[in-house]
Structure formats: structure tokens, C-alpha cells
Amino acid sequence: MCGIVGYIGNKNATDIIYDGLKKLEYRGYDSAGIAVIDHNIVKTNRSTGKLVNLKANLEKNPIAGNIGIGHTRWATHGKPSEENAHPHTDCSGKIVVVHNGIIENYISLKKQLVEEGHKFDSETDTEVVAHLIEKNYHGNILEATKKALKQVRGTYALAVICGEEPDKIIVSRNDAPLVIGVGENENFIASDVPALLAYVRDVIFLENGDICEITKNGVKITNQDKLIERKTQKILWNAIQAEKGGYKHFMLKEIYEQPQSIQDTFRGRVFSDQKQILLEIKNITKEVLNKISRIYIIACGTSYHAGLTAKFLLEEFVQIPTEVDIASEFRYRNQVLDKNSLAIFISQSGETADTLVALRLAKQKGAKTLAICNVIGSSISRDADDVVYTHCGPEIGVASTKAFTGQVMALLLLVFDFAVKKGTITEEQLDNYIKQIWNLPSKVSECLKQADKIEKIAKIFSQTKQFIYLARNINYPIALEGALKLKEISYIYAEGYAAGEMKHGPIALIDENMPVMVIATKSRIYEKIISNIQEAKARGANIIAIVNENDTAVTKLSDYQIVVPEVDEIFSPIINVIPLQLFAYYVSTMRGCDVDQPRNLAKSVTVE
Ligand code: F6R
């Protein structure tokens, strides 16, 4: 995810900013840049790739000043390139901006600014902010930024400097973190604490809507035009703790990031006041979709499980037969795709070798192709005809968590987009679903509040040797995913089954030594799952059930319950997977396993 660092004081800003950006490298990025003010002149240096490239550029073209801002970019709008790297400037080159987040209404803002004569150099959403500030600039950069931000919709952590006012940095945030490091005769800004630790321990965490003017001797914070005070806190974390945002492991941090990462996936694509889905799909038009007779979804591991949820949704809402395949199996079969097939490839990394080969095979057969990816510019995203990014930010823990919920969210949006194109969803239904999408982040936050209870249950089962996960219908893939999480990070043998399939064999495994985790939230097959629980209970299994508030039937039958908020069943995979991620996490830590780097596993499987 992008990183921001800024400095104002008496030292060389370039060195401090470069050093701060280095501390944010672990977050992942594809380009970087720094801008400083030198005698009222803004000087910028940017480069693609890693920070060593920026360093080489800086050695060739040094820039120096006592005030500056820098950025590492994880591409969202526009490919990774020097033009798209931050900082971005206005037409005059005097106003410079770095930004984390997404400006949702940038297309309409850009159109208007271009009509007014502004010249754009990049494909980014960020550049509109520089030009909007320029449009409102009459000698006061703070006021111009405030006015500009009134027109901006989206998420942002933003830093602005202006050649004509070399004594201040303006910063603001909305739903993206920003922290001020308070020093003596110097101040710092950063998107994340690790960038500051070498210089300051006193920090101010900004809140949504804060707009601040930072000089070397002071910090003035306003919110809704009122001057306010925010308390200064002392950071006692060491560098490693800081990278993990204070969490013990990246996996836990990423589990807790999900309310935000899910929102990042749907923001800018659905609007609470408009009944439409805005996805960046160019090739699968209404006409093309009407000719599609079969959809194939191809992926590996956790991404495959996300694909299984989409089969349910596509057949339900778009009414096109859908098959889901493991990429390593698909590639060695006779692929019966043709020009009337749509093949969807799901991959967090966008580099998984089997998925990439499967994509190329599907293309050779003439199928239309679409990728769901998290990493911008990755091989799969480049090769597919269309790509829908999940915008979850880098996932560092090897076990996929936030990328999975991002994939399910992106697939939901895709299904609604297709349903609109096919005319298989009414405006009223879509409106209702869009409202529910906006409520999902807070529902995920509610699930996270169950962590203590889940930890207690994990303690009871941490030394078990085996586990069965049961669910049905759209939650069957969540049983598979829950079992995969447990095996990969705690090395306990775990298997996910479609609950109705139990009596055809696996039930023979059930006795008092086989704990059963069952997803039993409200759905069209709630009654059926109760019967399946009864079958397991009758054979002595210990049952842990994921249930909704006010559940009585399953609660009576099961030994332990994890309560999650009720949502429409099409959104339930996003909710129900959260306790399973947490359960696997706690079991793994209790067994002393390496949560973030489980044995034998790699984050990106680029070999067959
Ligand atoms: C499990 C996990 C893996 C990946 C799989 C595919 O937690 O992370 O199963 O889902 O290796 O990777 P991507 O999505 O990068 O293609």
C-alpha cells in the first residue's frame, strides 16, 4: 500500500524522507518520489521500481531543501510508471501533492478541470487534487486545500506543499491513516509510525476530516473549520512492532484491516445514492455478455474458494452456467472453451504460475478473459482482457485473509454488474443490495469483537489432531477456506465438507475426538444444517457453531457458539470467514507455529 513521509525543519528533507520511505518498504510499492522546496522552487525526483532506483536518480540529480514530501506508490489508478509516481504537481509546478487512498469522483473532476484548461501529466486520481488546489489558490495554501477537499469524494491521506509558502506542509485525512511526528524545531508526517521512529516518539494521530498546517515550530489542526486539539501520544513500539501496527503478526493485522479493505474494494464502484455498479470493465459489454453461454472460474487455493462463492452468485443472479476449476487441474485437461465462454481468473498475487498458464490456454481457445487481482500490473492482470482489482493493499502474511474477502467483494460487484447488463436484477433489488454493501464494514467490525471468545474456544481445541468444517450452499466454500486456514498455519489436519455429503462417507470419521466447526447462520438451508449437526452430535462430536444473534435451535444443539451479525445470505461468506480466520490464528499461536511464514509455503507460487 502507498506510503507517505514528510519533513519540515532545519535538516536536509531529502535524506530524512528517503530514510522514512525505506522504513515503509515492507508495505509493498511499485514506484517512489520525493519533492522538496529549495529557495521557493519545487524540485521533484521520481522513479519506477524500488527505492534504490530513486536513490540512483537522486545521486544523478540531487535535490535538497528543509521541507519536503515523499511517497511510495502501490498503483491503483494507472500503471506503475514515472509519470504516475507521486508527488504530482499542478500546471504551474508550484503546488505538489502526495496521496494515499482513492479519489472516487476524479473522472468528473478531471473532465471539468481539463475543460477549464488544466494540463494533466498522469493517469492518476491524485493529480486532480493538485489542480483543484491550484484552481482555488489565491496566496493561501491552507485555504486552497480546504476548498479543494470540499469537492473531493473518497478516501485520502494527503500532504501538500507550495513553492510560494515554503514554511508549511498541509495535511489532511479521510479514512486513510496519517500521523504527525512532533520534534523540536522540526516536525514530520507519515502514513505509518515506522517511518518516524528513528526521529521522534511523540506523535499525533489525525482523525477523519482533520486539516492541518504544519510548520517547523507548530501544528495547527482544524476540523470543519474549527481549531481543535489532538492529544500527543508517546510511541513505545520497537521497529518490528511498528511495522505490524502494534499487532503481534501481519496476519492478525490483516484480519483487522478487513473492515477497511472491504470498503476499499467497493468504494468508487457503488454509491449509496445511485443504483449502479461502476467497474472498469471494457470488453464484457452487454452485447458480449448476452452471447456468453458458460462461465469458467479458475484459481488456486484461497482464491479458488472465492471462485466457488461466485458460482453460486452467478447462477443465482446472472443465470449463466458456471464451472469452477483448480488451475493446476484445468491446464492439463481438454479445455472445451470457445468464443462464447468467459473465463475468470482469480489471483491475489497475479503471478501464480498455474493460473497464468490456464489464462493463456483459455485465450488460445478464443474465450473472453477477466482477472480479479490484488497486485496492479501483475502478469495475470496484464494478460487478461479485463481486470477488476481488489484494492486490498499488500498482503504480507502468507495465509490469505483480507485478499480473500476482497475477492469475494469484487466478485459480488462483478455479479451485480453482469446482472444489470443481463436484465436479471431489478433496480429495487440492486438498490437494496447496494445499501447492504455499505453496511458490511461495520458488520465485519462486529465479528472482530468476538476475538476474545474465539481465543478461548481456540485454547480448548489447540491440541486436537484433526478437525472437520461443515457448511452448505454459498458457505460451503467458507468451510473449505476455514479448514485451509487451520491446516496451513497450525498444521492440524482439517477438512471442509458440504454438510449434506457427510452421510456419504465422512461421517464414519466422527466421534468424540473429531471436533466439528459448523457454519449455521440464517439461510435458505438453515433447517437442513440443523439435521446435519444432529447427525454429528449423535456420534459424540464436539460442535462449534457459527450462528446469528437470537439463534436458539443450533445454540441448543452445539457445545460452543460464535455469534456473528445477520446479513443477507449472499453476503454471509464475508462475515462467516472472519471467525474462522481468527480461530486458525489463535490455534496457530497457541501451538507456537510461525503464523506469518508457515512451513513449506510461499506467498506467491510462481512455479508449477
Ligand atoms: C492460502 C493462500 C494460497 C493462495 C494460492 C493462490 O492462504 O494464500 O492458497 O490463495 O496460492 O495465490 P494467488 O491468489 O496469489 O493466485
Residues whose N, C-alpha, C, O or C-beta is under 5 A from the ligand:
A	BS01	F6R	C300 G301 T302 S303 I346 S347 Q348 S349 G350 T352 V398 A399 S400 K603 V605
